[in-house]
Amino acid sequence: MAGTDIMTHSALILRPDPARTVIRPFSLEDPGPFVVKGHPRAERIIARVMSLDDDELRTELDRVVTSLSERHRDVEATLLRRFTEVEALTEEEEHLDRDRSLLIGAYFSEEYSFESAALFNPCILMHPDQSNLAEGTIRFAMSLRGIGEGHVSSVTFRCGTWAENGYVTVDPPSVTVVSPQIDSVDGEGDDAVTRVVFPGSQDPSETVLFPVTPSQHQGIEDLRMVRFVEDDGSVQYLGTYTAFSGSVARSELLRAHDFRSFEMRPLHGAAAAAKGMALFPRRIGGRYAMLSRQDNENIWLMYSDDLYTWDGGEKIVTPKWFWEFVQMGNCGSPIEIEEGWLLLTHGVGTVRNYCIGACLLDRDDPSKVIKRMKLPLVHPSPKERDGYVPNVVYSCGGLVHDRRLLLPYGVADSFTTFASVALDDLLAVMV
């Protein structure tokens, strides 16, 4: 693709790791024609466990616990918690000692490799803790989309540093991953607000948000996190993501209290039925502002007095250049800089090539596009185009510090890398 590459590309690559697993429920049912009324499959499995003698039971339980403990903490507590979810299926509760309960819990659990196939579509934020760093170095936090068995998407986290010389490092992820627990559910059905906690998580990389509600059954996709500052100066971390049930996709909102507790709730309104919503990091004119792509072609701007309801809006960025002719969308929440709002975009062109671009919006009226890139900022290069979905580069959010943009981006829906550019150089190529 013609044009000068103004980005400085990092050699750092984050690749999926099939050894990172989370323990999740393993649900077992009979196929429709083979359902035995009054005797479900789970009950039959429990009865088989009950038939084991003490030596057989102890041998298998020791094997399971030893294996799981190599990469999980509090294994017995996890298995007992799973047992309490299925114990009603047996009529022999009075005969169940701790060991037998643990083994039953193990039969109804599974290890899920949440990033065995892909680790991509990152979003990056300034970490709230900037202590004990070398001068000119900042600490960041980032989310990534992992894909595992069955093409199910989850959200995983990493932390790292960005040095004054441009060097990017990402902390090695913990070998331990903590299973989420549903702390509470307010409401019913599609309107329920779900709070999940990760007790015992000691590092952000140990926290993995995998689907826990029916709307997320097939995945939690493309989290766009933002540090949202209210008019009174209070700060909260919010993120929009796509919940995919397997048949229906909708936008939901994540509120992160820290890396150990999260609240997830659906968004409402016509725009919430589409993907790719991104919240501005503050109110504009006293109202919340959101970008969306509800027509699957253009970037829209919406305002709302209610953080959870989004309707209407207006098209503000439409396909103009050859690499955008098929579709446009945001690559994360707008970033406020001295000149206005820096909006990272994606464009789809020939042969479904996804490229990353940028435009500048007016600070007071972001419906006004001041200027935009004529050529992509990042495009699928011969070195970075092959993978699960070829010819795609994509990001869910960049970070600006000291007049420089750090852009993590996914390649071919497979892995993640980084690039950076001086804001002055970026703005200079916009027209």
Secondary structure, DSSP 4 states (H G I P E B T S, - for coil): --S---PEEEEEEE---TT--EEEE------GGG--TT--HHHHHHHHHHTS-HHHHHHHHHHHHHHHHTT-SSHHHHHHHHHHHHGGG-S-GGG--HHHHHHHHHHTEEEE-TTSSEEEEEEEEE-S---S--TT-EEEEEEEEEEEGGGEEEEEEEEEEE-TTS-EEEPPPPS--BPPEEEEEES-GGG-EEEEE-TT--SGGGBEE---SGGGTTEEEEEEEEEEE-TTS-EEEEEEEEEE-SS-EEEEEEEESSSSEEEEEE-BSGGGGSS--EE-SB-BTTBEEEEE-TTSSSEEEEEESSTTB----EEEE---SGGGSSEEEESSS-EEETTEEEEEEEEE-GGG-EEEEEEEE-SS-TTSEEEEBSS-SB---TTS--SSSSSBEE-S--EEETTEEEEEEEETTTEEEEEEEEHHHHHHTB-
